[in-house]
Amino acid sequence: MRVALVHDYLNQYGGAERVLEAFCEIWPDAPIFTLIYDRARTGQAFDGRRIKTSFLQKIPFVRSHHRPFLMLMPLAIESFDFSKYDLVISDSASFAKGIITRPSTLHICYCHTPTRYAWDDSHKYIREFGYPSFVRSVIPIFMNYLRVWDQAAAERPDKFIANSEFVASRIQKYYQKKAVVIHPPVNAKLFYVSPQIDRFFLIVARLLSYKRLDIAIGAFNRLGLPLKIVGDGPDSVKLRRLAGPNIEFLGLVADFKLRELYAKCQAFIFPQEEDFGITALEAMASGRPVIAYQAGGALETIKHGVSGLFFKEQTVESLISSLKQFVASDFNPQVIREQAMQFDKEIFKQKIKDFVQNCWEEHKKIKK
């Protein structure tokens, strides 16, 4: 069977890219088709893979500033030729699902979310893109085009996999498609439970507005508790200005250091609404509880009072209330780690292989 993998754009390393890594392990000979690729920004995670990029790759600065080129991405993703492949797996949060395949090709989309800036909260996302006001005034015209294209693109996969029940419900709402839920993987064996816990709390996130680090910074400023923040992003300067001396920005850290931080923190802080949230599971694989906003994919991975605490409102006051209730000794690190093990990468890979095999058998019958 000739297999190809498709990813939106490889210019960062996050949860979607970890799913792609697992796909690469299942299909080691499959090439990766992607709109743009930046080896440095993905931490060389895909070295040795055959990576095929679109014409966007040749545009100056596109790898570091891809958002101004959103209107070209439908054309770019449709320009790939999959005529020689039997199976194509698209790993998509936006454009990858829009590839065009032959009727005889099975196309399965692993969907991290329906395109957020085209559908729910589209006005908020436009504001956060940082465009000048005169540009924002004409964006709704182009957004209408993107919505029409995105709706058409959602008709192209033969099957959808959602990364959470939360996303499956959004796929149903915006695309009117049923999706099987297979939660993303955490490479649990890389993480460990530490016998020694330090005083600090931890956040690991890209520094973006929707991650709501401003809530965490406000709460920890008020309480004076030590907080370490791992990650980088466009909101770095703004967030550093908000933070008091008890809050430390570590930037990007080496993997061994990140595992140590997870293992030794009092608790992991998760103030955003995510479609799933792999970083929270990495903390849990390290035996540490998670204090999370009660929404999105966190509801499917965290058990209140067992592996963490929820705060009900996305406000400083609500997070402070949970922090005041938190007592580290109330949580059993081994129980927390066992819960995270349900999402281990090997379990994910087996579920994907089983699903694809069943879909392929069904597809062969239809072709006959």
C-alpha positions, 0 to 999 in steps of 0.5 A: 500500500502506497501511503502519504501523510499531509500536515498543515504547516511544519513551522512549529512543534506542538501537539499536532506535530507529535501526532504526525511523529506517531504517524511517521512511526506507523508509516516510516516510508510515507512522505510528508506533504506540507505547505511550508517547512522550517527545520529549526522551528520543528526542532529537527523532529522530522530529519530524515523524512521525505518532505514535499512543500508547496510553492509557498515555501519559496516566498520570503519570510513565509516560514516565520510569518505565514498568516498573511498568506492564508488566502493562498493556502487553499490553492497551495494545498490543492496543488499537491498530486496524490494520484499514485497513493492508495492511502492518504492521512491528513493531520489537520487543524486547517488546510490539510484536509482540503487535498484532492485525491482520486476516487480510488484513494482512501483519505482519512483526516485526523482533525485537531479542530475545524478551522478556528479562525473561519468558524467559532471565535473568528472575530477574536482570532482576527483581532489576535492576528495583529493586522492593522485596522485597515486590513482587519476591515476587509478581512471579513470579505476574505473570511467568507471565501475561507468558510466556503472553501473550508466547508467544501474541503470537509467533504473531501476526506472519506473518514474523520478522526477527532482528537477529542469528544469536544472536537467531534461535536464541533466537526458535527456542528460545522461540517455535519460529519461524524468522527471517531475519537482517538485521543492524541498520544503522550510519550509517557515512558519519557516522563518520570515521578520524582521523589522530591517536589519543589515549591514552584508551579509550572506552565508549558505553552506557546505564548499566544493570546488564547493560551490565557497566560495573562490569567495565570500571571494575574493570579500568581502576582496576587498570591506571590507564589513562584511560577515558571513559564516554559515557551516562546511566542508573539506575546512574550514581551507583553506577558513579561511586562505583566509578570512580577518577580515571582514569575520566571520565563524560561523560554524554550528548554531542552527535553531533559530539563522540561521533564525535570520541571514537570516532575518537580513542580507543585502542579501544572497550570492550564488556564486555556480552553484547548481541543485536547491538551497534551502538555497537561498529560505530560505533567500527569505522566510525571505524577503531577496534578493539573489545575485547569480551566473547566472546558474543552479537552481537559474534561476528558483527561483530568479527574477533579480531585484525583488528577487535578482541580478545575476552576469554573471561570476563565478569570484571575479570581476563579484561578486564585480560588482553586490555588487556595484550595490546592494541597499537593499532598492530597494527590497520589502521583502514581494514580495520576501517572496511571491515568496518563498511561491510558493515552500512551503513544503505543496505545494511540498507534495501535488504535490508529492502525486498527481504525485504518485497517478497518477503513481500508477493508471497507474501502476495498469492498466499495471499490469492487 
